[in-house]
Amino acid sequence: MNETIEQLLHRNSAPKLTDPGPDRSTLDYMFRAAVRAPDHAWLQPWRFLTIEGEARAQLGEVFLESLLRKDPGADDTARSAALASPLRAPLMVVVICRYTEHPKVPRWEQVISAGCAAHAMMLAAEAQGYAAIWRTGSYAEDPLVAHELGLEDNESIVGFLYFGSREGRAKPLPERPVNDYVQAWAP
């Protein structure tokens, strides 16, 4: 079986990531793969922020502020989780959809394009021996987080991608019979 097909069939999120994270050369390939995502009208509706090192702890402070604005009485467990969230991997990439008004390319299509870019990055990382997980949650939709990350009014967060080396073994993947999801249209 073709190596690319094999990789697609066995892609698996890695909830536990550790050092080392992708190096600059690996990142270059990941971003080169990302910008090959389907892109109707060549709008390039994506951009990416890398967060690593001390910046991860600073983002944790932003997440904590976001949490406390929504839930001022958040307990210590929730507060600790907010602070620790960006620290779950050596590298975090924020995938951003940069929406451009266009008569033939609606917003939803541009968001999907950015999502395809995110998936391409994850596949490129795995192809080079790294692992990843895609997270969203309330922080991805919080205007405070968007502001602190420098997003413009026409931008939104598609996801937080965490990259590093897989800690432990990959979780088993269930078989999914494709016939459960595919049917022929019969007019």
Residue pairs with C-beta under 8 A, 6 or more apart in sequence:
7 123
7 126
7 127
8 123
10 173
11 122
11 123
11 126
12 170
12 171
12 173
13 132
13 133
13 134
14 131
14 132
14 133
14 164
14 166
14 167
14 170
15 133
15 171
16 88
16 166
16 167
16 168
17 88
17 89
17 90
17 131
17 132
17 133
17 162
17 163
17 164
17 165
17 166
17 167
18 89
18 90
18 164
18 165
18 167
19 90
19 164
19 165
20 90
20 164
20 165
21 52
21 89
21 90
21 91
21 130
21 163
21 164
21 165
22 30
22 91
22 125
22 128
22 130
22 163
22 164
26 125
26 128
26 130
27 50
27 91
29 124
29 128
30 93
30 121
30 124
30 125
30 128
30 163
31 48
31 121
32 124
33 120
33 121
33 123
33 124
34 46
34 48
34 117
34 118
34 120
34 121
34 124
35 44
35 46
35 117
36 120
37 46
37 113
37 114
37 116
37 117
37 119
37 120
38 112
38 113
38 116
39 45
39 113
40 104
40 105
40 109
40 113
41 102
41 104
41 105
43 100
43 102
43 105
43 110
43 113
44 98
45 97
45 98
45 99
45 100
45 110
45 111
45 113
45 114
46 95
46 96
46 97
46 98
46 113
46 114
46 117
46 158
47 96
47 98
47 155
48 93
48 94
48 95
48 96
48 117
48 121
49 93
49 94
49 96
49 149
49 150
50 91
50 92
50 93
51 59
51 86
51 91
51 92
51 93
51 94
52 90
52 91
52 92
56 86
56 87
56 92
57 83
57 86
57 87
59 86
59 92
60 82
60 83
60 84
60 85
60 86
60 87
61 83
62 144
62 145
62 148
62 149
63 82
63 83
63 85
63 86
63 139
63 145
64 79
64 82
64 83
65 144
66 82
66 138
66 139
66 142
66 144
66 145
67 74
67 78
67 79
67 82
68 74
68 79
69 144
70 138
70 142
71 78
74 82
85 139
86 92
86 160
88 162
89 132
89 133
89 162
89 163
89 164
90 163
90 164
91 162
91 163
91 164
92 160
92 161
92 162
92 163
93 121
93 160
93 161
93 163
94 149
94 157
94 159
94 160
94 161
95 114
95 115
95 117
95 118
95 121
95 157
95 158
95 159
95 160
95 161
96 114
96 149
96 151
96 155
96 156
96 157
96 158
97 110
97 111
97 113
97 114
97 155
97 156
97 157
97 158
98 110
98 114
98 152
98 154
98 155
99 107
99 110
99 111
99 154
99 155
99 156
100 110
100 154
111 156
111 158
114 158
115 158
115 159
118 134
118 158
118 159
118 161
121 132
121 161
122 132
122 134
122 161
125 131
125 132
125 163
126 132
129 165
130 163
130 164
130 165
130 166
131 163
131 164
131 165
131 166
131 170
132 161
132 162
132 163
132 164
133 161
133 162
134 159
134 160
134 161
134 162
135 159
135 160
135 161
135 162
136 157
136 158
136 159
136 160
139 145
139 157
139 160
140 157
140 158
140 159
140 160
141 157
145 157
146 155
146 156
146 157
149 157
151 157
